Amino acid sequence: MKLTYFNLYGRAEPIRLMLNASKTEFEDERIKHTDWPDIKDDKERFPYGQMPVLQHNGKVYSQSMAIYKYVANISGYLPDDADSQYMIDEAAESIKDLLTETFKIAQKTSSEEKKESITTLKPKIETTFEVWEKNLKSNTSKDHYLGDKDSLADFILTCFYADHVKSGPLSELFQEVVGSCATLKSYFESRADMHKDYFDSRPKAPY
Ligand SMILES: N[C@@H](CCC(=O)N[C@@H](CS)C(=O)NCC(=O)O)C(=O)O
């Protein structure tokens, strides 16, 4: 199995974390930004001209969420009931919304504009974290998002915590908001602790 992406956590990190947790051997290929323009049009390797892509058993898998589900499925992290699958998609979509805004803000050069956008984003983060907090409170295990088994939801949320709350371009803001969500904060910390060896030893990347 081979995963190809930039040397970033980004969209690839939940895949890396799942493969690591399930002790699946894989090649973690990291493409230099300077090499990317020369290879991106190779449709055999990159069917959509984008990454991440996963090669497995002679097939190329594209589109991050589809890869997450595929890897979760073959690793035993994809619950088989409709409600849990819905909860995974809901969490993933809500993260996507927050990260779209985060990267828009991170690219702004005027500090005035940045401040304004942060003020707009904060209530959206609060709303999202409140939903996750409520879901965790109603779950039996406080170390799992769904039931008492590791699922794709845990890997996506743990990477969001590691790469955008603990570090990342708007980490101060995310940390401020998570400070008011005790159950979510403790879930995040416990999940990060479970994968401490992985997070301590992974190659360093900006986000
Ligand atoms: N919908 C795609 C989006 C993939 C995407 O935007 N990948 C970026 C890196 S995060 C990329 O390949 N950028 C280089 C390019 O588009 O040339 C997915 O979820 O995998």
The ligand as an SDF file (V2000), in Angstrom:
LIG
                    3D

 20 19  0  0  0  0  0  0  0  0999 V2000
  -11.5620   16.8390   -3.0870 N   0  0  0  0  0  0  0  0  0  0  0  0
  -10.1670   16.4900   -3.0180 C   0  0  0  0  0  0  0  0  0  0  0  0
   -9.3400   17.7670   -2.8850 C   0  0  0  0  0  0  0  0  0  0  0  0
   -7.8690   17.4380   -2.9440 C   0  0  0  0  0  0  0  0  0  0  0  0
   -6.9890   18.6700   -2.8810 C   0  0  0  0  0  0  0  0  0  0  0  0
   -7.4510   19.8310   -2.9200 O   0  0  0  0  0  0  0  0  0  0  0  0
   -5.7070   18.3810   -2.7920 N   0  0  0  0  0  0  0  0  0  0  0  0
   -4.7100   19.4340   -2.7750 C   0  0  0  0  0  0  0  0  0  0  0  0
   -3.7720   19.2370   -1.5650 C   0  0  0  0  0  0  0  0  0  0  0  0
   -4.6480   19.3330   -0.0540 S   0  0  0  0  0  0  0  0  0  0  0  0
   -3.8630   19.3300   -4.0220 C   0  0  0  0  0  0  0  0  0  0  0  0
   -3.6540   18.2550   -4.5520 O   0  0  0  0  0  0  0  0  0  0  0  0
   -3.3560   20.4830   -4.4790 N   0  0  0  0  0  0  0  0  0  0  0  0
   -2.4810   20.5490   -5.6210 C   0  0  0  0  0  0  0  0  0  0  0  0
   -3.1930   20.8700   -6.8850 C   0  0  0  0  0  0  0  0  0  0  0  0
   -4.4470   20.9710   -6.9050 O   0  0  0  0  0  0  0  0  0  0  0  0
   -2.4990   21.0540   -7.8950 O   0  0  0  0  0  0  0  0  0  0  0  0
   -9.9180   15.5480   -1.8340 C   0  0  0  0  0  0  0  0  0  0  0  0
  -10.6620   15.6420   -0.8430 O   0  0  0  0  0  0  0  0  0  0  0  0
   -9.0210   14.7130   -1.9010 O   0  0  0  0  0  0  0  0  0  0  0  0
  1  2  1  0
  2  3  1  0
  2 18  1  0
  3  4  1  0
  4  5  1  0
  5  6  2  0
  5  7  1  0
  7  8  1  0
  8  9  1  0
  8 11  1  0
  9 10  1  0
 11 12  2  0
 11 13  1  0
 13 14  1  0
 14 15  1  0
 15 16  2  0
 15 17  1  0
 18 19  2  0
 18 20  1  0
M  END
$$$$
